[in-house]
Amino acid sequence: MGVSVCYTAGAINSNRILFKVTKRTTGSVVLYNALVSTANTWSGFISGAFTTTGSVNPGFDQIGFVVDASLSGATVGSSYLISGHWVAACEL
């Protein structure tokens, strides 16, 4: 779980998530929602409850990734909790 900030109405950006070991190349990352088993969504805490985020765009490189997601009702400058898990793969 991490804290995210709304930078555009309905769009959130999480903290950078670092890999345990720096990868030798970029690969792929798949995000999973903690509430349901839907790939490429996370859950966000808004208005007193967790809800499924909309589309998720993980920007990543060899050291980690940052999650951009849509969260209905998120307001600019506000902070939100997001939750989920991920699987990364980097093969040469």
GIRADA-V431969 format. One record per backbone hydrogen bond with DSSP energy under -0.5 kcal/mol. CO is the residue of the C=O (numbers start at 1). NH is the residue of the N-H. E is the energy in kcal/mol with one decimal. If there is no record, write none. Layout:
BEGIN
co->[CO:CO]
nh->[NH:NH]
e->[E:E]
END
This chain:
BEGIN
co->[2:3:4:5:5:6:8:10:11:11:12:13:16:17:28:30:31:32:38:38:40:42:43:44:44:45:46:49:51:55:56:57:57:58:59:62:63:64:65:66:66:67:68:69:70:71:74:75:78:80:81:82:83:83:85:87:89]
nh->[82:15:80:7:13:77:11:71:7:8:69:5:18:65:89:87:40:85:33:41:56:53:83:46:51:81:49:46:44:70:58:59:68:60:66:23:19:61:17:59:68:14:57:12:54:74:10:78:6:4:45:2:34:43:32:30:28]
e->[-2.7:-0.7:-2.8:-0.6:-1.8:-2.8:-3.6:-3.2:-1.4:-1.0:-2.1:-2.2:-0.6:-2.4:-2.6:-2.1:-3.5:-2.3:-1.4:-0.8:-0.8:-3.6:-2.8:-0.7:-2.4:-0.6:-1.2:-2.6:-3.0:-1.3:-0.5:-0.7:-1.2:-0.6:-2.5:-2.8:-2.4:-2.5:-3.3:-2.5:-0.5:-2.4:-3.2:-3.3:-3.3:-2.2:-1.6:-2.0:-2.6:-3.6:-2.9:-2.2:-0.6:-2.8:-3.4:-2.6:-2.4]
END
